[in-house]
Amino acid sequence: MTPPGIDRLVEAVQTNCHIADARGAADLTLCIYLLQMRELYRWEQGIAVLQPLPRDDVARWLAAREALWAELETRDFAPLPLAGQGFDPFDVAGINLHLRPWGLVYGAGQVAPGRASFFLGRLERRDARDELELLVCGDELARGLAAPVAALQGSTVWLRQQSLQRWLAEKYEAWTLKRQDGAFKSALDAHGFQHDGVMALQRMVRQQGETLVLHELGEFEAGRRLGPDWQALRAALASRRADLYLRALRDHLADCLVTLPALLQRRDEASLHFWFANLEGVRALMFPRLGPAYAAWCAGDQGAALRDAVSTGAAHWGRACMQLLEIHRTQGEEAPAAIERCVQWPDWVLA
């Protein structure tokens, strides 16, 4: 069943997605921009994952989409028509209260300072996870360029399975260009990609969705320890690079508190390979101790070095986050600049 006026609702959500994309696409690196556009095109056109894309059609679509963004860039986000009202597009709780009986789920938030993201999809299932509610979204009816596959909002965790499937397929296609050994190949092997890529992708979506949920549980635990000032600290930063470091700090804290201990306790080899396949960029630079620990685990040390690195990391990243909060609380207008310097100190690298 679908609610009355669903077409108008989908159109409004999709319009807001276009506006958000128009405002935020220029901030992406060229590589990330092209990868996200490929994924968005595949979703819009209904092209199955792992199927080749028509390059000429993609090029024409890309030009048309950038022209649309030029028209929408200065527009305000539109209210969402629902139940005879116009809802603020960031009123996630109020909107979902009306959508839930119809088996739909809506999400909105900030994927980076000043960069919004929206989606509307079909609710596949609801679960209770510790103190949180897990909402698993299946087919998506509206989405934008930024499609975070999992997120924590208040006491709710969202998992977007269709976006996860497409993201994994893009990673697999990129890997096939060089077919290098390493953590991602080990993850692929553990899910059976060498036998049946399509079935393996489905298994990967199911299993690694749980890994992403564990990270959001870790985010919740980190948030409980750091308190509400963390968001104010992040919002005060003007530098996107500093925000990238700040996100890496909290990601490491969340994973050392919950994700990695859970995977080690479960002896979930496929998911550990997958986690390390996604340890890259700033996160990898800040926590080089994990590399040798992962190698030792692969060599058969039963996770001893990893458990030691994770335990050390939980304490280290917890202290680092608390130090930043203290700067934020005590240095007034000087705090953002001090934090931006602090997060890039070599002493903070956990070797």
C-alpha positions as CSV (number, residue, x, y, z in Angstrom):
1,M,0.0,0.0,0.0
2,T,1.1,3.6,-0.7
3,P,-0.1,6.8,0.9
4,P,-2.3,9.3,-1.0
5,G,-0.2,11.8,-2.9
6,I,2.9,9.6,-2.9
7,D,4.0,10.9,-6.3
8,R,4.0,14.5,-5.0
9,L,6.0,13.4,-2.0
10,V,8.6,11.6,-4.1
11,E,8.9,14.6,-6.4
12,A,9.4,17.0,-3.5
13,V,12.0,14.8,-1.8
14,Q,13.8,14.3,-5.1
15,T,13.8,18.1,-5.8
16,N,15.5,18.6,-2.4
17,C,18.0,16.0,-3.3
18,H,18.8,17.9,-6.5
19,I,19.1,21.2,-4.6
20,A,21.5,19.5,-2.1
21,D,23.5,18.1,-4.9
22,A,23.7,21.4,-6.7
23,R,25.1,23.0,-3.5
24,G,27.6,20.3,-2.6
25,A,28.9,18.6,-5.7
26,A,31.6,21.2,-6.3
27,D,33.2,20.3,-2.9
28,L,33.9,16.8,-4.0
29,T,37.2,15.6,-5.5
30,L,36.9,14.7,-9.2
31,C,37.3,11.0,-8.5
32,I,34.6,10.8,-5.9
33,Y,32.3,13.0,-8.0
34,L,32.5,10.7,-11.0
35,L,32.1,7.6,-8.9
36,Q,29.0,9.0,-7.2
37,M,27.6,10.2,-10.5
38,R,28.0,6.7,-12.0
39,E,26.1,5.2,-9.0
40,L,23.4,7.8,-9.2
41,Y,22.9,7.3,-12.9
42,R,22.7,3.5,-12.5
43,W,20.0,4.0,-9.8
44,E,18.0,6.5,-11.8
45,Q,18.0,4.3,-14.9
46,G,17.4,1.1,-13.1
47,I,20.5,-0.6,-14.4
48,A,21.4,-3.7,-12.5
49,V,24.6,-3.8,-10.5
50,L,27.7,-5.3,-12.2
51,Q,26.2,-4.4,-15.6
52,P,28.2,-2.1,-17.9
53,L,27.0,1.5,-18.4
54,P,26.5,3.1,-21.8
55,R,29.2,5.8,-21.9
56,D,27.6,8.1,-24.4
57,D,24.3,8.1,-22.5
58,V,26.0,8.7,-19.2
59,A,27.8,11.7,-20.7
60,R,24.6,13.3,-22.0
61,W,22.9,12.6,-18.7
62,L,25.8,14.2,-16.8
63,A,25.6,17.4,-18.9
64,A,21.8,17.6,-18.4
65,R,22.1,17.0,-14.6
66,E,24.7,19.8,-14.2
67,A,22.4,22.2,-16.1
68,L,19.6,21.3,-13.8
69,W,21.8,22.0,-10.8
70,A,22.6,25.4,-12.2
71,E,18.9,26.2,-12.1
72,L,18.3,24.9,-8.6
73,E,21.4,25.9,-6.8
74,T,20.0,29.0,-5.1
75,R,16.6,27.6,-4.3
76,D,15.5,26.8,-0.7
77,F,14.6,23.2,0.3
78,A,11.0,22.5,-0.4
79,P,8.5,21.5,2.3
80,L,7.2,17.9,2.0
81,P,3.5,17.5,1.2
82,L,2.1,14.9,3.6
83,A,-1.2,14.4,5.4
84,G,-2.5,17.7,4.1
85,Q,0.5,19.6,5.6
86,G,3.8,20.9,4.5
87,F,6.6,19.4,6.6
88,D,10.0,20.9,7.1
89,P,12.3,18.5,5.2
90,F,14.5,18.1,8.3
91,D,11.5,17.1,10.5
92,V,12.5,13.4,10.2
93,A,10.6,12.2,13.2
94,G,7.3,13.9,12.2
95,I,7.5,12.8,8.6
96,N,8.3,9.2,9.6
97,L,5.4,9.1,12.1
98,H,3.0,9.5,9.1
99,L,5.0,7.3,6.7
100,R,5.6,4.3,8.9
101,P,2.0,2.8,8.6
102,W,2.6,2.8,4.9
103,G,5.8,0.9,5.1
104,L,8.0,3.8,4.0
105,V,11.0,5.5,5.7
106,Y,12.5,9.0,5.2
107,G,15.9,10.3,6.1
108,A,17.5,13.7,6.2
109,G,20.7,15.1,7.7
110,Q,24.1,16.6,7.1
111,V,26.8,14.4,5.5
112,A,29.3,17.2,6.0
113,P,29.1,20.8,7.3
114,G,26.7,22.6,4.9
115,R,26.0,19.5,2.8
116,A,22.5,18.0,3.2
117,S,21.3,14.6,2.2
118,F,17.8,13.2,1.8
119,F,16.2,9.9,0.9
120,L,12.8,8.1,0.7
121,G,12.5,4.4,0.6
122,R,10.5,1.3,1.5
123,L,10.9,0.1,5.0
124,E,12.0,-3.5,4.9
125,R,12.2,-4.2,8.6
126,R,12.6,-2.8,12.1
127,D,14.8,-4.2,14.9
128,A,15.8,-3.2,18.4
129,R,19.5,-3.1,18.9
130,D,20.5,-2.4,22.5
131,E,19.0,1.0,23.2
132,L,18.5,1.9,19.5
133,E,15.9,1.2,16.8
134,L,17.3,-0.1,13.6
135,L,15.4,0.8,10.4
136,V,16.4,-1.2,7.3
137,C,15.5,0.5,4.0
138,G,15.1,-1.6,0.8
139,D,14.2,0.0,-2.6
140,E,14.7,3.7,-2.6
141,L,12.1,6.0,-4.3
142,A,14.2,9.2,-4.0
143,R,17.9,9.9,-3.3
144,G,20.7,12.2,-4.1
145,L,24.4,12.1,-5.0
146,A,25.5,11.5,-1.4
147,A,23.9,8.2,-0.3
148,P,25.4,7.3,3.1
149,V,24.6,3.6,3.5
150,A,24.2,3.8,7.3
151,A,23.7,6.6,9.8
152,L,22.8,7.3,13.4
153,Q,20.2,10.0,14.1
154,G,19.2,10.3,17.8
155,S,18.3,6.8,18.9
156,T,17.7,5.5,15.4
157,V,20.1,3.8,13.0
158,W,19.3,3.8,9.3
159,L,20.7,1.1,7.0
160,R,20.1,1.6,3.3
161,Q,20.5,-1.8,1.7
162,Q,20.0,-0.7,-2.0
163,S,22.6,2.0,-1.6
164,L,24.9,-0.5,0.2
165,Q,24.6,-2.9,-2.7
166,R,25.4,-0.3,-5.3
167,W,28.3,1.1,-3.3
168,L,29.8,-2.4,-3.0
169,A,29.3,-3.1,-6.7
170,E,31.2,0.1,-7.5
171,K,34.0,-1.0,-5.2
172,Y,34.1,-4.4,-6.9
173,E,34.1,-2.9,-10.4
174,A,37.0,-0.6,-9.4
175,W,38.9,-3.5,-8.0
176,T,38.6,-5.6,-11.2
177,L,40.6,-3.0,-13.1
178,K,43.8,-4.1,-11.3
179,R,42.8,-7.1,-9.2
180,Q,45.3,-6.4,-6.5
181,D,45.9,-8.7,-3.5
182,G,45.0,-7.2,-0.1
183,A,42.1,-6.9,2.3
184,F,39.4,-6.3,-0.3
185,K,40.4,-9.3,-2.3
186,S,40.3,-11.3,0.9
187,A,36.9,-10.0,1.6
188,L,35.7,-10.9,-1.9
189,D,37.1,-14.4,-1.5
190,A,35.4,-14.8,1.8
191,H,32.1,-14.0,0.2
192,G,32.6,-16.3,-2.7
193,F,33.0,-13.8,-5.6
194,Q,35.3,-16.2,-7.4
195,H,32.3,-18.6,-7.9
196,D,29.2,-16.3,-8.4
197,G,29.6,-12.5,-8.3
198,V,25.9,-11.7,-8.1
199,M,25.1,-14.2,-5.3
200,A,28.3,-13.2,-3.4
201,L,27.3,-9.5,-3.6
202,Q,23.9,-10.4,-2.0
203,R,25.8,-12.2,0.8
204,M,28.1,-9.3,1.2
205,V,25.2,-6.8,1.5
206,R,23.6,-9.0,4.3
207,Q,26.8,-9.6,6.2
208,Q,28.4,-6.2,5.9
209,G,25.2,-4.4,6.6
210,E,25.8,-5.7,10.1
211,T,29.3,-4.4,10.2
212,L,28.0,-0.9,9.4
213,V,25.3,-1.2,12.1
214,L,28.0,-2.1,14.6
215,H,29.9,1.1,13.6
216,E,26.7,3.1,14.3
217,L,26.4,1.4,17.7
218,G,29.9,2.5,18.3
219,E,29.0,6.1,17.2
220,F,26.2,6.0,19.8
221,E,28.6,4.9,22.5
222,A,31.1,7.5,21.5
223,G,28.4,10.1,21.6
224,R,27.4,9.1,25.0
225,R,30.9,9.5,26.3
226,L,31.7,12.8,24.5
227,G,28.4,14.5,25.1
228,P,26.5,17.1,23.1
229,D,29.3,19.6,22.8
230,W,31.0,17.5,20.1
231,Q,28.5,18.6,17.4
232,A,29.0,22.2,18.4
233,L,32.7,21.8,18.1
234,R,32.4,20.3,14.7
235,A,30.0,23.0,13.5
236,A,32.5,25.7,14.6
237,L,35.2,24.5,12.2
238,A,35.6,26.4,9.0
239,S,38.1,24.0,7.4
240,R,36.8,20.9,5.6
241,R,40.2,19.3,6.1
242,A,40.0,19.7,9.8
243,D,36.5,18.3,9.8
244,L,37.8,15.2,7.9
245,Y,40.4,14.7,10.7
246,L,37.7,15.2,13.3
247,R,35.5,12.6,11.7
248,A,38.4,10.2,11.5
249,L,39.1,10.6,15.3
250,R,35.5,9.8,16.2
251,D,35.3,6.9,13.7
252,H,38.4,5.3,15.3
253,L,36.9,5.8,18.8
254,A,33.6,4.2,17.7
255,D,35.3,1.2,16.0
256,C,37.7,0.6,18.9
257,L,34.8,0.7,21.4
258,V,32.3,-1.5,19.5
259,T,32.9,-2.6,15.9
260,L,36.3,-4.3,16.1
261,P,35.8,-5.9,19.5
262,A,32.5,-7.4,18.3
263,L,34.0,-8.7,15.0
264,L,37.0,-10.2,16.9
265,Q,34.8,-11.8,19.5
266,R,32.6,-13.3,16.8
267,R,35.7,-14.4,14.8
268,D,34.0,-12.9,11.8
269,E,36.9,-13.2,9.3
270,A,35.0,-11.9,6.2
271,S,33.9,-8.8,8.1
272,L,37.3,-8.1,9.5
273,H,38.8,-8.2,6.0
274,F,36.0,-5.9,4.8
275,W,36.7,-3.4,7.6
276,F,40.3,-3.2,6.7
277,A,39.5,-2.9,3.0
278,N,37.9,0.4,3.9
279,L,40.6,1.6,6.2
280,E,42.0,4.3,3.9
281,G,42.8,8.0,3.6
282,V,43.1,10.1,6.8
283,R,41.8,7.2,8.9
284,A,44.7,5.0,7.8
285,L,47.3,7.7,8.3
286,M,46.2,8.4,11.8
287,F,46.2,4.8,13.0
288,P,49.2,3.0,11.3
289,R,49.4,0.5,14.2
290,L,46.5,-1.3,12.7
291,G,48.4,-2.3,9.6
292,P,50.9,-4.6,11.2
293,A,48.2,-5.9,13.6
294,Y,46.0,-6.9,10.7
295,A,49.0,-8.6,9.0
296,A,49.7,-10.6,12.2
297,W,46.1,-11.7,12.3
298,C,46.2,-12.8,8.7
299,A,49.4,-14.7,9.5
300,G,47.6,-16.6,12.3
301,D,48.2,-14.9,15.6
302,Q,44.5,-15.4,16.5
303,G,43.9,-11.6,16.8
304,A,46.3,-10.9,19.7
305,A,47.9,-7.9,18.1
306,L,44.6,-6.6,16.9
307,R,43.0,-6.8,20.3
308,D,46.0,-4.9,21.8
309,A,45.8,-2.2,19.1
310,V,42.1,-1.8,19.6
311,S,42.4,-1.6,23.4
312,T,45.2,1.0,23.1
313,G,43.2,2.8,20.4
314,A,40.0,3.1,22.6
315,A,42.0,4.9,25.3
316,H,44.1,7.0,22.8
317,W,41.2,8.3,20.7
318,G,39.1,8.9,23.8
319,R,41.7,11.1,25.3
320,A,42.2,12.9,21.9
321,C,38.5,13.7,21.6
322,M,38.4,14.9,25.2
323,Q,41.4,17.2,24.6
324,L,39.6,18.8,21.6
325,L,36.4,19.3,23.7
326,E,38.5,21.0,26.4
327,I,39.9,23.4,23.8
328,H,36.4,24.1,22.4
329,R,35.1,24.9,25.9
330,T,38.0,27.0,27.1
331,Q,39.5,28.9,24.2
332,G,36.5,30.8,22.9
333,E,37.0,32.4,19.5
334,E,40.5,31.0,19.3
335,A,39.3,27.4,19.6
336,P,38.5,26.5,16.0
337,A,42.0,27.5,14.8
338,A,43.6,25.7,17.8
339,I,41.6,22.6,17.0
340,E,42.5,22.7,13.3
341,R,46.2,22.8,14.3
342,C,45.8,20.1,17.0
343,V,44.1,17.4,14.9
344,Q,47.0,17.4,12.5
345,W,49.8,17.1,15.1
346,P,52.1,14.1,14.4
347,D,51.9,13.2,18.1
348,W,48.3,12.2,17.6
349,V,49.2,9.4,15.1
350,L,48.9,6.0,16.8
351,A,51.9,4.1,15.5
